[in-house]
Amino acid sequence: MFSEYSTAQKVRLNVILKLILNHKRITRNRLADLLKLSPSSIVKYISILMDMGLILETEQQESTGGRRSTFIEMNPAVGLNIAVVFSVSHMIGVLINTVGEIVAEHILSTDLGMARDELLGILYEMLDTLLDKAEGFRKRIFGIGLGIGGHIDPVKGISHEYMYAKNWYDVPLKNLIESRYTIPCFLINDVNACALGEKYYGMGIGVNHFLCVQLDEGVGMGIVANGEIYMGRNYYAGEFGHTRAVSDGQLCFCGHTGCLETVSSKQYILSVCRAGLKQGVNSEILKYCHGDVEELQIEHVITAANNGDRLARNIFEQVGKQLGDKLADMANVFNPELIILRGPVIDGNRFLLESIERVVMNQSLRHIAKDLKILHSEERKDIRLMGINSLILIEYFMQ
């Protein structure tokens, strides 16, 4: 796509775009300073980005007596990206502009254990709908980004394994999408997409070492080390939910037993809570689900725990201990500045957050714990989609 540019030029464009994304508004002089280059040496790269319409110059910086500078930032009017995230119960897709603003959204239901071709059919329906909506905006589409769990190869664009679908092995998603739509397609693990979203749009802005932990239907971790997403040799790093937590535990989707996910996921919490209620445990949780344990939602358990309910607190104390022990191990291994917790299991869950924080600080090495922050990032369904958006923009030049 950019055959007229050398690999070195593509890399430089990639780096400059990352800096603009990270700073939102930045001057040429500041870019040159960060890249350790003279301002004149990056003029041609800025010109390329401006000619493409990806960036624009905005209001001038206040004068300090010298020549006034102008800010450079992303151009929200130049075009759109399509970002899609897979999850167990639904697929969400959006049209999103270069500054991360969602202009259209579409959601389709999915089922646990759905067959490969059926899930692909839902994906095509999603993309067809979003492309139809895009015509109304009369904007170019730079790329399609897919966030999906399991083992992927983002370079080859292959989803090797997706545990929540049947017969999903070595699916060449990039080739399938590009052949069907003739639009560049990019793949990323859904939790890495979350970490990218935090890095460029959330709590991770300006933080070079952090862990982003998603607590939902599954348990995953995105790792940012030295300012970059760490994916490991086979792009499979961060499978936090499949670290071993208990001996002789439940069978996990991955085929092993005793995984952290089996004792800390949303499904686990709801199943333990339902079992307790069915056995006659006295709990105010029944009030929130109107006496129907089959209608129980994670929000009901969280509200009860925050109000001091013993059953809810006992469950979350156990979950907090399991998560805290493992996060302390991760802190000792990676020495992060920040651990970001997000997802429906932690949203509004003051009791669980305090439980996790207490265990991590007690179990981590003293010099690691003293500089470590553990924060809850309020659930935003768009943070992963914003992360995918940044991925498309960053990788666009490497085609």
N, C-alpha and C positions, 0 to 999 in steps of 0.2 A: 504494500500500500504506500509506503514511503521509501521506495527503492532509490530515490534520488539522494537520500541522506545516508551517510555512513553510520555504522554501529555506534561510533563515538558521539556523533551528532544526535542520534536518537536517544542515547543515554542522557546527554546533557538536557535535551528537551524534557525528558522524563523527570529529571531532578528538579529543573526549574518549575515544572508544573506542580510537583509535590510541595515545593516551598510556597508557591502561591496558594495552593489549597490549604496548607497548614496555617498560613498567616492571614488568609482572607484578603488583606490589603497590604501591599508592600511596595517599596520604591526600588528603582533600578540600583541605586547605591547600596541599599540593604541587601539586595540579591547578590550583588557583586561581592559585598563583604562576606556573606555567608558562604559563597562559592570560592572565596579567596581569589577573585579575578578582578581585573580593572573593569570599570563600567563600560568602556568601549568594546571590550571583548565579548560581552553578552548581548550587544545590540542586535546582532543578526538573529539570535535565537528568539529574542523578544519580538522581532519583526515577523518571524515565521508564525509565531503564535497569534500575533495580531492580524496578519494576513488571513489566517484561517478563521478569524473571528472568535477564537476561544477566549482571548483576554482583551481587556480594554483599559484605557487610561481614564482615571476619574479625577475628582477635585484635587487641586494643588495643596501640598503640605504648607503649613504656615511658614512664612519666611523667617529665617534667623539672621538675616543680613546678607546672605549669599543668594545664589541662584535658587529659585524655587523648584522643588521637585514635584512630580506627579505620582500618584499611586497607580499601581497595576493590580487588577483583580479579575476574577473570572467573569465572563460575559454571560449572563443568564438567558439572553435572547437568542444565542447562536443556534441552539438545538436542544434535543432531548435524548435521554437514555431510557432504556427499559430495564428495570430491575425486578427480579422474581425470587422469592424465597419459598422453599419447600418446607412443610412441617407435617406432622402426623395427621392432623385433623383438617388442614386447609393449605391452600397455596395462595399467596398474596403477590400481586404484581402491580407496578406503578410506572407511570411516565414521570420522569424526574429531570429537572434542568441542571445546568452545570454548577449551580451554587447549592444544590441539594434540596430545592423546593419541589415538592410533589404537586403535580398539576392534574393527575388523574389516577384512580385506583380501581383495582378489580380483585375480587376474592372468589375463589372456587373451593368447594369442599372436597376433601380427599379422605380415604379410609385407610386404617392400619392394615397392612398386608395386601394392598391393591396391586394388581398385576402390572408388570412393566408396560405393556402396550396401552393399558387403560390410563396409567399415570402420564405417559407421553401424550396421549390424546387430550388430557386435561391441560397439559402444558401448551400444546398447540392451540387449544381453544383460548387459553389465557393470552398468548401472544397475538393471535388473530384479533382479539377484542381490543388489546392495547394499541395495535397498529391502526386499527380502524379509528380509534379515538385520536391517535396522533395526527391523522389526516386533517382533523379539524383545527389543529394548531399551526399547520403549514410550517413545521420545523423539520430539519433533518434529524435522523436518528443516527447517533454515533455508534451505538453498540447495544447488545443485549447481554445482561449479566445475570447469572444464575447462582444462587446460594443454596447449597444442598449439604446435608449431613453425610457422614461416612467418609470413605476413602476416595479421594479424587486426585487426578493428575491435572493441575491447572494449566500446565504447559501444552500437553497433548489434548486437553479438553475432554478427558474421559472420566466418567463416574464409575469407578471400579466396583463400588458396593454401596447400597443404600438399604440399611437394615429394616426399614419400615415398608418396603415393597417386595413383592415376590418376583423371582427370576430377574432381578436387577443386578446384572454382572457385566462389567466392562462396557457400559453404555457410552457410545461416542457422541455425547451431547453436543459438543462444539460442531462436529461435522454435520450432524443431523439438523441443527438449527441454521447453520450457515448455508447448507444446501437448500433448505426450504425457503429461507427468507433473504439470502444474499446480504446479510448484515453481520458484521463481526460479533462473535460470541465469546464470552469470558466466563470461566467457572471459578468458584471459590467455596471453600467450606463455610457453612452458615455461621459458625462461631467466629471464624476469621473475619467474615464480613462484619460481624458485630464489633470486633476489635478495631477494624479499619474505620467503622463509623465513629467509635469513641475517639480514635486518634485524630480524625480530621474535623469532627463536628461535636464531640462530646467532652467527657471528663478527661480524655487522654491527650487533649491538645497541649503541646509543649512538654509532654512526659515521654521520656525515651525508653523506660523500662516499666512495663505494667502487664498484669494478667487480667483478662476479661472473662468472667465465669458466668455462663448462662445456666440458670436453674429453671427448668421447664419440664416438658414431657421427657426430655433427656437432660444430661448434664455434660456440658462441654466447656472447653477453655481455648481462648485465643491468646497467643503469646506475642508481645511486642518487646523485642530486645534490640538495643542500640537504635531505636527509632524505626525498626522494620519488623514486619510480621515474620515470625520464625515458624517455618512449616516442617522442618526436618528433612531427612534424605529422601523419603518417599512421599513427602507432602502430607504426612499423617500425624504430625505432632499435635499435642493438645487434646488427646482423647482421655481427658480427665475422668469422665464418667466410667471409664472401663479400667481404672486402676482398682486393685483388689482392696476391698474394705472389710469384709467379714469372711471367716472360714465356713465352708459348707453352707453358703447362702443360696438365694434364689438363682434360678437359671436366667441369664441375661439374653437380650437379643443377639449379642455378639457370640453366643455359644458357650461362654464361660459362666462360672457361678461366683457369687459374692462380689460383683462389681459395685462400685460406689453408687452408680445410677440406680441399682436395685434397692438401695436403702435411703435414697434422698430425693428421688424424682417426684413430680407432682402426683403421678399415678400411685406411687408407693404411699405417700402421705394420705391420700384419699382412701386407699384400700385399708390401711391400718385404722384410720378414723372410723370408717364404716363398720369394720369388724368390732371395734370397741362399742359403738353405739348399738349394734345389733345384740351385743351381749348384755346390754342394759346399763352401761356406764352412764352415770349422771353427768350431763354436759349441756351447756347453753348452746352448743352447736346445733342441737335439734331445733332451737327456736329460729335460727337463721335459714335452715333448709325446710322449715315448716313441717317438721316431723317426718319427712321423706328422705331417708338416707341415700336413696338412689339419685336424688337431685342435689346431693352435696357438691359444693364447689370449693376450690382452694381458698377463695376469698372468705368463705364462712369460717374455715378453720383459722385463718389469719386474724380475723376480727375477734374471734373467741380467745385466741392466745394473747392478743394485745389487751383484752379485758380481764385477763387472769384466769381463764378457764383451765382447770387442771389437766384434762385429757389433751387439749390442744397443746398446752405447754410441755407436757411429757413427750409428745410426739416430736415437737420442734426442738426440744432439748436433745433428744437422741439424734435427730438429723443434724443439728448444729455441731454435735460432737464428732460425727462421722465426717462432715464437710470440713470442720475446723482442723481435725487431725491431718487430713490430706492437704489442705491448703497450707498448713504449717510446713509440711514436707516440701511443697512447691516453693514456698518462700525461702526455705533454706537452700534449695537447689538454684533458683533463679535470682534471688536477692532483688526483687522488684521494688520500685518506689511506691507502687500503688496496686491494689487489687480491687477491681470493679466487679461488683455483684449485680446481676440483673436477671429479670425474668419473673413470671407470675408467682413463683414460690417465695421470692424475697420482697416483692412489691408490697410496701406498706407493712412489712413484717418486722416491727421493731424488736420483738422478742428473739426471733431467729438471727437477725443481724447482730444483736448484742451477744448472743450465744456463740456465734461463729468468731466474732472479734475477740472474745475472751479466750477461747481455745487457741486461736492462732497466736495471739500475743504471749500466751503462757508456754506454748510448745515451740515457738521459733527461737532461734539463737538470739541472744540479747542485742547484739549489734545490728542484726537484721530487723528485729522487731521495733527498735527505737526510732527508725527512720521510715517505717512502713505505715501507709494509710490504707484502711479498708473502707470503701465507700459503696453506697447503693446508688445505682443509676436508675432513676425512675423509668419504668417500662415505657419504651416508645417503640411501637411496631415499625417505625420508619428507620431506626438507627442502623439495622442491617442493610436496608435498602439504600441508605445514604452511603454506607460502606461500599456496597457494590457499585454505586455511582462513581465513587472516587477511584475504584479499581479500573473501571472502563476508561476514565479520563487518563489515568496514569499509564495504562498499558496500551492505549490507543496508538501511540507512536512506534510501538515495538512490533507492529504487524509486518 
